[in-house]
Structures are given as C-alpha cells and as structure tokens.
Amino acid sequence: MSSTSHLRLEALWSPEGSERGEIEITLHNLSELDLTRATLVYTALSRFEHGANVENAVFLTREANYHEFALPKGATLTPGESWTFSCTQLVYPGRHRGDGPKSAWMKLPDGSTLPIAIGELLQKRPTGSRELRDLSGAGDAPFAMLPWPSDVEITGAHDEAPTFLVAADDMELEDKRQFAAIAALANRLFFTDEPLFRIARRPGSVAVSIVRDADMGAEAYKLEFTEKQVKLCAGDNDGIRWGLISLGQLLRGAKTEPDLHVFPAGGTISDAPRYSWRGMHLDVSRQYYPMERVSTFVDILAWNKINRFHWHLTDDEGWRIEIKAFPELVEVGAYMGEGLPLVPQLGGHAARSGGYYTQQATKTLIDQALSLGVVIVPEIDIPGHCTAVLKALPNLTDRGDNSAAYSVQGYRNNGLNPGLDATYAFLETMLGEVADLFPSKWIHVGGDEVAHDSWMASTAAKELMQREGLENTPQMQAYLLRRVQDLLSAKGKITAGWEEVAHGQGIDPSKALLVAWTKPEVGVELARQGYDVVMAPGQAYYLDMVQAEGWNEPGLSWAGTVPPKLCYEYEAVGEFPEDLQHKLLGIQGCIWSENLVSVKMFNHLVFPRLSAIAESAWTQGDRKEWSRFARLMTQMPEV
C-alpha cells in the first residue's frame, strides 16, 4: 500500500455559520506514525481569511491558496486518530465540489513530508442535486463538418465512403506540402484511425486538385465535388488549409458514422470565416502542461479552424518561457515546492514541480502552428500577477514598501513597481526577447487585476506620482503600460491586453487590441474609446466555468453557469451597435487552469465548448443550429 493511502483529508461545507458558510476539515491518520508534532498543509480555492479564527487548530500561515495548520496545544494525532477543525471566516463560499482542497501533505519535524490523499469538497447536508450538463437535442447532420460552412449545395453522395483523399497528379509542390501537413495533422489527432490522406493514388480514392483564385477573400475556399475528384479553390494558404481540413472532417465522418454522414459526390461547399480573430486562450502558469500537450492543443485548434492561440505564459504561480537575459525567471520562477521561493498552489505538492518552455522548443511550436494557420499570441502578464517575477528578481521590489495590497487571488504586493527604473530596464530587455521570438504582430501584456492601492506606500512610486501628476494605482499602471506600448511599437508590435489596460486613461487605442472579459457591455465601451476589441465574456466564453448548477459539477462559477448550449448560442455581435461593429475583430474562449488538475478534468470542462466557440467565430449567426452541432461535436478531438 502506498504512503498516500495512509493519510486522508476530507472536507465538508455548510451554508450555515456565516454569510460565506463554514468549512470543516478532517484528517484521518491511518498510518503507524505519531503525527502530533507535524503540521498540515493543503492548497485550496476555498481560502481562509488572513488571521481567521479556526476552531480546534492553530492557523499558522496562508500564502494565496497555500494553508498551514498545527494541532492545538496538548492535542494528539496518533495512529488511528482523526483531527477535525473548522472555520467560518472564508474568502468565498463553497459552490461546487472543486472549491475544496486540491492537494495536501504533512510537514514532519525533521523537514520531510508525507503526502495525503484528498476527497473533493462535500456538502455537510447534501441537497441531492446531481445536474449533468445538457447535451441533448442532437439533430440530423447529413455530413460531418464543423464549423458549419457558409453555403452548401450537395447534389450527390458516395454510397460508401472513399478509402483515402489523394493528391491529384498535377498538384503543385507547395500545395502538396500543404496536403502533407494536413495529412500529418489528421494522423496525429486520430492516430488509431485509418489514415484519411495519401499522397499516392490508391483504389477507391478521391483525388484532390487545388486551384488558386486571387479574387477569393482571405481564408475563403470552395469545394467542388464529383464522383472521382474534388476541386479545392482558395485565394491563400489559409483557405487551402481550411478546405483540406474540411475534406478530412467529411471523410472521417462518413467512415466512422456511415449511418449518419455521407461523403459528397456532387455539388459545392463555399465557405469563409465570420471573424478574422477566432481565438482560444490557455493558461499554462497555474498548471504546467508539457510541450507535447501544448502541441496537441494547437493541432486541435487548427482542426476547429481557430486561428489565434493566446498563450498565457506567466502569472503569480509560474513563469513558463525562457528569457536568456534573465535565467532566474525559469530557474526560480518556473518551479514550486515546499521550502522554495514559490510555495505550492492549486494542486501542487510538497515535492518540486513545474517547468518551462525553452526558446528552441517554442520556435518548433511556432513553426507547427504557422504551418496550420494558427498564430501564437504570447501573454506576459504585467504589471500585476507577477509574484513569480518578483521571487526570481527581488531587485524589482521597493524595499521601502511595507504595504499589504492583496490581489483577488490572495497574493500580496504582486505588481511590478512603476516607480523603479529597474522595472523598465527589465521590461525592455525581456519584452525585446519575447518580440524577437514570436512572429505574432500582437504581444499581450495582461494588465488585469492589479491589486487595489498597489504601490501607494512605495517611496519610488510616490516620487513618480508627484513628478508625473498621477493620483492612484490605475493611473500608475497606465503610465507603465504606455511606456511598454512605446517599447513594443518600436519592435513593430501591437499591444494587446485585457480590458483593464484602458483604465487610468489607458494607452493609445490606435496601436492596441483589448480583450473584454468581465461582462459584455465592457466590449462596447472599449470600442467607443477607439480600441479594437476581442470579446471573451466570462458569462459565455470562460471554459473554467461550471456547465450546470449542481454541487457535483466541477468548475468555477463567479461568472455564472455556462452550459454548452449557452456558450454556442451567445452572439457577441449582438452587444454592439451597428456603427461600432467594425471594431469587433472577433471572439475568444479562455481556459484558466486553477481547476484543471488532470487530463480528465481538462476534457470535461473544455470540450465541446471549445468547438462551440469555434463555430460561433467562423459561422454566421443565421447559419448556426444547436441540434446539428450537438450531433457533430462527437466527431471533434480531445486532448
């Protein structure tokens, strides 16, 4: 039996006791050890308030989601005993099973640790609710294609699905390379299936010819079907890629579900995207994903015709991209562990864990993405969300600042100080490397959730405020971001950020793109201020939100409940008056990783909502149909 199974932590939540309810923690000592002098550590989103009164425990410390407790004086925890303590002073009430402890261990007097098995948060008085996300309503779909195309006129179908799609004999070399790239993509995503594409002709195959038409719009394509051949017309490489992916989807659907889907043998499919920005964000700071998983994620985006990968590379919990000028960022800032500068958070354990992406590996990923029509937009989150930076580079801290500004995630003084010259020297060098590494014309600089009253007690910041006529934290942030915008403009880059970048008189809208996330109305207001806007409201497009109301549905719920049907049917453009719609570049889903501690949890929360957003980004609103989507989404890949 593993050592993990000898200790078990169980948690109960009750709505009674205070306005945020009460949490009760029980540790069962099933080992043969006397743990009386040990301390308990766990990580949880259901945080205790600093200085909270805890019944039957000594609350030693909390750093964000990291909690540490000791037994009361005179209490024991010998083999076979259990220890229960409770608290009503919580930062947030319990809403779902994932709000409880995510990892736990005991710290022994000799400095060693023992892992603890945990159970998800239970209700003290269960309501009995077990709501499953609603995926009902599946309708007919004569062929498998997602996102759904602009115009379909199919006049015939194969009685039996073709064996392969093959390259026509007269296909140009560059187009054969595109063909081979999509063949490799399909093989990676569906490696247990029979291949969909072949370069060489085979019996029962349909040949694909490619014709370039300069009059067709960006990313547009047209498929013309006959019994033996498909002609793909497109004006650019992106259109060719999307057309080939559509053919792969059509063939795979006809092969895997022949009773539902056919492969066309006559007629046409004409298609073009609704928005130029069809995005998906992934947070790799809260949970580190090996490059192999990130690479698979990029493949999935391409198969869904998503063309922007917003890569959230840095946050309080970890710095994930190699910066050669500052090796400390990954040596210190990429790893958590007991006794390290970054203590474990959100499922982290006592042992050192984490990781980062080398610049060479990142270049390989960038090449992969570009070959599939996906632009990687890196995010370096500043000036808030910088605990990992400040732990790695303590010279960026004003030693005279003894304030206690806490971020919404519970981090103290986690912002880069706008009053320090060292801040700008760091930003210029670091962002210079990022701009040189990523060919994307956008660099996302975060700008969100800076703690209220940050830097107000800093001597350096006070001097800056007096010198520049600044009055508060938002104005200091705007001052810093305007300087960052100048740095990026000199590199030929557009500054992207979250909606808060507009606070404190903001940055130059003509050289910026902002992502609206807190509520839909914000996007309209940003457009009125002159910003190009991408809509990612949490109420529809945050894929870490729960999909049903029941207690047992995992996820967060600060933005409400986001079932797949709501995610699919929401229309971002409906928030915009006609005279501002030109400022809406597109839409984007966001995958925040606080709860995504396993592949199983990732797939449950992300899919099929990722494909729902993909179709909303590609397909015109009057062409969307939930029942058809519900039938087709089972054809789409998961991680």
BELQUI-V493180 format. One record per backbone hydrogen bond with DSSP energy under -1.0 kcal/mol. NH is the residue of the N-H (numbers start at 1). CO is the residue of the C=O. Records with the same first field share a line. If there is no record, write none. Layout:
NH = CO  CO
This chain:
6 = 3
7 = 4
8 = 28
9 = 117
10 = 26
12 = 24
13 = 122
14 = 22
21 = 18
22 = 14
23 = 87
24 = 12
25 = 85
26 = 10
27 = 83
28 = 8
29 = 81
30 = 6  28
35 = 77
38 = 35
39 = 107
40 = 69
41 = 105
42 = 67
43 = 103
44 = 65
46 = 99
47 = 45
49 = 89
52 = 49
55 = 86
58 = 70
60 = 68
61 = 68
63 = 66
64 = 410
66 = 63
67 = 42
68 = 61
69 = 40
70 = 58
75 = 72
80 = 29
81 = 78
83 = 27
85 = 25
86 = 55
87 = 23
90 = 88
91 = 47
97 = 551
99 = 96
102 = 43
105 = 41
106 = 114
107 = 39
108 = 112
111 = 108
114 = 106
116 = 104
117 = 4  7
119 = 9
121 = 97
122 = 11
124 = 13
139 = 627
151 = 270
153 = 268
155 = 266
156 = 266
158 = 263
163 = 204
165 = 196
166 = 206
168 = 208
171 = 168
176 = 172
177 = 173
178 = 174
179 = 175
180 = 176
181 = 177
182 = 178
183 = 179
184 = 180
185 = 181
186 = 182
187 = 183
188 = 184
189 = 185
190 = 186
193 = 190
198 = 165
205 = 202
206 = 164
207 = 228
208 = 166
209 = 230
211 = 232
213 = 234
216 = 213
220 = 217
221 = 271
222 = 233
223 = 269
224 = 231
225 = 267
226 = 229
230 = 207
231 = 224
232 = 209
233 = 222
234 = 211
240 = 236
241 = 237
242 = 238
243 = 239
244 = 240
245 = 241
246 = 242
247 = 243
248 = 244
249 = 245
250 = 246
251 = 247
252 = 248
253 = 249
254 = 250
255 = 251
256 = 252
257 = 253
260 = 257
261 = 257
262 = 142
265 = 156
266 = 156
268 = 153
269 = 223
270 = 151
271 = 221
275 = 617
277 = 585
279 = 587
280 = 308
281 = 589
282 = 310
283 = 591
284 = 312
293 = 290
294 = 290
295 = 291
296 = 292
297 = 293
298 = 294
299 = 295
300 = 296
301 = 297
302 = 298
303 = 299
304 = 300
305 = 302
306 = 301
307 = 278
308 = 278
309 = 375
310 = 280
311 = 377
312 = 282
313 = 311  379
315 = 318
319 = 333
320 = 313
322 = 357
326 = 323
329 = 326
331 = 327
332 = 328
333 = 328
336 = 353
337 = 342
338 = 350
340 = 337
348 = 345
353 = 336
355 = 334
357 = 320
362 = 358
363 = 359
364 = 360
365 = 361
366 = 362
367 = 363
368 = 364
369 = 365
370 = 366
371 = 367
372 = 369
373 = 370
374 = 369
375 = 307
377 = 309
379 = 311
380 = 444
382 = 445
386 = 414
390 = 386
391 = 387
392 = 388
393 = 389
396 = 393
397 = 394
401 = 398
407 = 411
410 = 407
413 = 405
416 = 383
420 = 417
425 = 421
426 = 422
427 = 423
428 = 424
429 = 425
430 = 426
431 = 427
432 = 428
433 = 429
434 = 430
435 = 431
436 = 432
437 = 433
438 = 434
443 = 494
444 = 378
445 = 496
447 = 382
454 = 451
456 = 453
458 = 455
462 = 458
463 = 459
464 = 460
465 = 461
466 = 462
467 = 463
468 = 464
469 = 465
470 = 465
476 = 472
477 = 473
478 = 474
479 = 475
480 = 476
481 = 477
482 = 478
483 = 479
484 = 480
485 = 481
486 = 482
487 = 483
488 = 484
489 = 485
490 = 486
492 = 489
493 = 488
494 = 441
495 = 511
496 = 443
497 = 513
498 = 446
499 = 515
501 = 498
502 = 499
503 = 500
506 = 503
511 = 508
512 = 509
513 = 495
514 = 532
515 = 497
516 = 534
522 = 519
523 = 520
525 = 521
526 = 522
527 = 523
528 = 524
529 = 525
530 = 527
531 = 526
533 = 583
534 = 514
535 = 586
536 = 516
538 = 517
540 = 537
541 = 537
543 = 590
545 = 542
546 = 556
553 = 550
556 = 544
560 = 557
562 = 546
567 = 563
568 = 564
569 = 565
570 = 566
574 = 571
575 = 572
576 = 573
580 = 577
583 = 580
584 = 581
585 = 533
587 = 277
588 = 535
589 = 279
590 = 541
591 = 281
597 = 595
602 = 598
603 = 599
604 = 600
605 = 601
606 = 602
607 = 603
610 = 606
612 = 608
613 = 609
614 = 610
615 = 611
616 = 612
617 = 613
618 = 614
619 = 615
623 = 620
629 = 625
630 = 626
631 = 627
632 = 628
633 = 629
635 = 632
636 = 633
